[in-house]
């Protein structure tokens, strides 16, 4: 089974990194400062290390962690707003991705011969 990492897709890891960074709400950091703080936090703790620290804070201090996470999410969203890829003209948000299993090589060669 392949691991799925939805947090890397939706930007939650950026908010986690802001959350565990040294940035404070009163500092009113710029987008550049937020991006630098995210980079430093990921280098220091890694993706899972940031998530672990967030979980620890929510366990130890849930009331203040909620406030800090709201702020961290807003900062990450603003700082990385321009880094999200925009869908191209061919993108269809309502489309489904269909994945079919591959057939063994001997079955595909036999099928191709039967079709010709």
C-alpha positions in Angstrom: 0.0 0.0 0.0 1.4 3.4 -1.0 1.5 6.1 1.7 -0.7 9.1 1.1 0.4 12.5 2.4 -2.5 14.9 2.0 -0.9 17.5 4.2 1.8 18.1 1.7 -0.8 18.8 -0.9 -3.1 21.2 1.0 -0.4 23.3 2.7 -1.0 22.1 6.3 2.7 21.4 6.7 3.4 25.1 6.1 1.0 26.1 8.8 2.6 23.5 11.1 6.0 25.0 10.4 4.8 28.5 11.1 3.2 27.2 14.3 6.4 25.8 15.7 8.6 28.6 14.4 9.9 31.5 16.6 7.6 33.9 14.9 5.1 35.7 17.2 1.8 37.3 16.3 3.0 40.7 17.7 5.9 40.7 15.3 3.6 41.1 12.3 6.0 39.2 10.0 6.2 39.8 6.3 5.6 37.1 3.8 9.3 36.8 3.3 9.9 36.3 7.0 7.2 33.7 7.2 8.7 31.8 4.3 12.2 31.9 5.9 10.7 30.7 9.2 9.0 27.8 7.5 12.2 26.8 5.8 14.1 27.0 9.1 11.5 25.0 11.0 11.4 22.2 8.3 15.2 22.1 8.4 15.3 21.9 12.2 12.4 19.5 12.8 11.4 17.9 9.5 7.8 17.7 8.4 6.8 15.1 10.9 8.7 16.8 13.7 6.7 19.9 13.1 3.5 17.9 13.2 4.6 16.2 16.4 5.3 19.5 18.1 1.9 20.9 17.0 0.2 17.8 18.4 2.1 18.1 21.7 1.0 21.8 22.1 -2.6 20.9 21.4 -2.4 18.2 24.0 -0.7 20.4 26.6 -2.3 23.8 25.9 -5.3 23.4 23.7 -6.8 26.8 24.3 -3.7 28.7 23.2 -2.8 26.2 20.5 -6.1 26.9 18.7 -5.4 30.6 18.7 -1.8 30.1 17.4 -2.9 27.7 14.7 -5.5 30.1 13.4 -2.8 32.7 13.1 -0.3 30.3 11.7 -2.7 29.1 9.0 -3.5 32.7 8.0 0.2 33.6 7.8 1.0 30.5 5.8 -1.9 31.1 3.4 -0.8 34.7 2.8 2.9 33.9 2.5 2.4 31.0 0.0 -0.6 32.3 -1.9 1.4 32.9 -5.0 3.1 29.5 -4.9 0.0 27.4 -5.5 -0.2 26.2 -9.0 -3.2 27.5 -10.9 -5.2 25.0 -13.0 -4.7 25.1 -16.7 -7.4 25.4 -19.3 -7.6 21.6 -19.6 -8.1 21.1 -15.8 -11.5 19.8 -14.8 -12.2 19.9 -11.1 -15.2 17.6 -11.5 -13.3 14.9 -13.4 -12.6 11.6 -11.9 -9.2 9.8 -12.2 -9.7 6.2 -13.2 -6.8 3.9 -12.5 -6.8 0.5 -14.1 -4.6 -2.4 -13.0 -1.8 -3.4 -15.4 -2.1 -6.8 -17.0 0.9 -9.1 -17.0 3.0 -8.9 -20.1 2.0 -12.2 -21.5 -1.7 -11.3 -21.3 -1.2 -7.9 -23.0 0.8 -9.4 -25.9 -1.9 -12.1 -26.4 -4.6 -9.5 -26.4 -2.8 -7.4 -28.9 -2.3 -10.4 -31.2 -6.0 -11.3 -31.0 -6.9 -7.7 -31.9 -4.8 -7.6 -35.1 
